[in-house]
């Protein structure tokens, strides 16, 4: 009997307490890179909802970068006008609304280090949602990080690195287009290994590439099929592959050489 491939991907709702992140980055010489967070989350699944909350008049210099990754900017009043942190309240209300009304969303990501979100995290988990927290190491409450199913620290996320030169050293003498194809392949495999995937199905690898680069097509790199790309990478010693007869002869990556 054929064994079904594990192609389940998380369907993510992303909520960003931007004021908390901006305050945490204050004094840092490095610019906040939202793409770094997006790339890491896209390794886990599709991001369906993307919202960031702040008084955007105070953070105008960040708006362009957030727009480039299609994040909806939710305007909230200044704290001094309301006496409360309106961003926290609005984010919580919106997250719970989606929790109760959008059953297809199974993963909620809260980007903040504020312990005030711990009750929200608990309520989401009560409703069988997987909760991932993202925050800065120096400004994240232990209460929040310990309450999430998973917590990712911004400083430990790798920046975007999928460039032709990032490919396996054995492919450095290949044409740039082939180098880039192999680099995308290796990046997707590395992402799946980070997610502790036991079997690296070819379809799973391709799905991961397309989440991180929606415009990807193997034909754009000169291959008729994705299997042909895998075969070429294997012939250059970048990966090792085998066919799984139980799943109809689908390719499975059994070994990878990152350097």
N, C-alpha and C positions, 0 to 999 in steps of 0.2 A: 504493500500500500504506500502511495506517495506521501511524503512528509511535507506538510505546508511550511512555507517560509515565514519567518517572523518579521512581518512588515508593519507591525503596529507602531505608530509614531504618536508622540504626545501632541495634543492640541492645546496651545498655550494662550493664556491671557496675561499680558504684561502690564504691570502698574508701577509707575516710577514716582517716588516722592523726591522730586528734583531738588527742592530746597535742601533736604538733608544731604544729598550727594554734593551739591555745590558748596555747602558749608564744610563738608569733610575734605573737599579738594582745595579749600582756601589755603594759600601759602605754598601749595605744591608747584613746582616748576614745570610739571608735565600737564598738558592739556587733557581734559576729560575726553575719553574716546568711547562714545556710545556704541560704535561699530564693534568694539571688542566684546561687549556684552551680547550684542545681537548674534555675532558669529558663534559664541559659545552656546547660546540658547538654541540656535538653529541646528546644532548637533543633536539636540534632544527631540525636536519635532517642529511642527508648523506653528508660527506665531500668528494667531488669528486676530487678537486684539492688542493694540499698542497705544498706551496712553501715559502722558507725563503731566504732573500737576505742579503748578507754581504760579506766582505772580510774575508773569513773563516780562513785565516792564523792567523788572530787576535783573533779568537773566537774558537780555536780548542777544548777547554774543553767542549764546548756545543754540538759538532757535534754528539757524541754518543747518547745523549738523544733525539736529533731530529731525528736521523736515526731510533731509536726504535719506533717512532710513524709515520714512513714512510713519513717524510717530505722531499721534494726535495730541496737540498741546491744549490742555484744559486750563483755562484761566480761572484763578481763584483770587478773592480779595486779599489785601494785605492783612496780616495778623492784627495790626494795630486798629484796623477798622471794625473787627468783629470781636476781639478779645479772645478768640480761639484760633487754633491752627486749622484754618478752613481747608487746606490741602489735604491734611490727614483725614478729616471728616468726609470730604467729597470722595477721596480715593476709597475709603472703606465702604461707603454707601454704594459706589459703582461696582466694586468687587463683589459685594454680597448680592447685588441685583443680578449680575451675570451668573453668579454661583447658583441662584435659585431658578433662573429663567433659561439658561443656555446649558442644557445637559451635555452637549457635545464637547464642552470645554472641560478637560480633565486635569489640567495643570495650571496653577496660578503662580505667577512670579511677582514678588514684591521687592522692588529695588529701593532699599532704605536700610539704615542701621538703627532706626528708632524703635525702642521697646514698646511704644504705644501701639504698634501693629501686632503685638503678640495675641491679643484677643481675636483679631481678625484671622490670624493664622490658625488659631484653635478652632474657630467656627468653620473655616474652609475645610479643615481636616475632618471635622464632625460630619461634613457633607460629602465625604469620600473624595475630596480633591487632593491631589498631590501638590504640596506647596514648596516652592524653591525660593529662598531668599538670596539677594545679591547686595553686597555692601562693601564699604571700605574697612579695612582691617582696624584702623585706628579710631574709627567712630561708630563701630557696630556694637550694640548691646548684646551681651551674652544671653540675656533672656530671650531675645528675638532669634538669634542664630541657633540656640539649642531647641527652640520650639518648632522650627521648620523641618520638613522631611529631609531637606538638603540645603546647604548654604554654601554659596560661592563667593569668594573674596575677589574683588575687582583686580587687586594687585597681582593675583596669581593667574589671571587669564592672559593668554598669549594674544598679542596684537595680530592684525592681519599679516599673514606671511606667505600666502599662496602666490608665489611668483615663479617664473620659469626657473630661476636659479635655485629655488627651494627644493627642487626635485632631487632624487637619489643621485649620489655622486657618479654612479655608473652611467648615468644618462647625460652628463654635463656636455658631452661632445655631440649630442643629438641636435637636430634643428630646434629652434625656440618653440615652435608650435607643439612639437612632441614633448619637449621638456615641460611645457605648461600643462599638457594633458596628464602627464605622469604626476606632476605636482598636485593637481586637483585630486587625482586618485589617492595619492598618499595621505593628503590632508583629510579626506573622507574616512579612510581606514583608521587613521590615528584618532579621529573623533569617535568612531564606533568602539575602538579599544578603550577610550576613556569612559565610555558608557557601559563597559564590561559586557559587550556582546560576545557570546561564546562562538557563534558561527557567523562568518562574514560572507553572506550570500551576495552574489553580484547585484541583484535587484536592490538590496539594502544599501549597498555602496553607492549605486547610481541615485537612489532617492536622497541620500545624504548630500551628494554633490549638488543636486538640483535645488534642495532647500537653501543651500548656501550660495548658489549661483543659479538662479532660475533660468537664465538664458542658455545654460549649458546644453549642448547637443554634441554627441560623439561625431556626427557628420561634419560639424564645424572644425574638427581636428583631423578630418580625412579618414574616419572609420565608418564602415557601413553599419556596424552594430556595436553595442557596448561590449559584447563578448570579444569582438575583434580587438578592441582597445586593451582588454585584459590579457589577451593572448600576446599582443605586442609588448606590453609591459613585462610579462613573464619571460618572453624571449630575450629581453635586455637585462634580466636578472633583478628587476625591481621588486617583483613579487613571485610567489609560487601559487599555482592554482590546480584544482582538481575538479572533476565532475562528480556531482552527487546523484547517483542513479536513483535513489529513493525519491528525489524531487524532480524526476524527468530529465536528468542530465544537466541541471543548472550548475554553473561554475561557483565554486567556493574558494576564497583566498585562504590558503593554509599557512603562508609565511610571507613576511614583508621585510624589506631591507630599507630602513630610513636613511642610512648613511653608508 
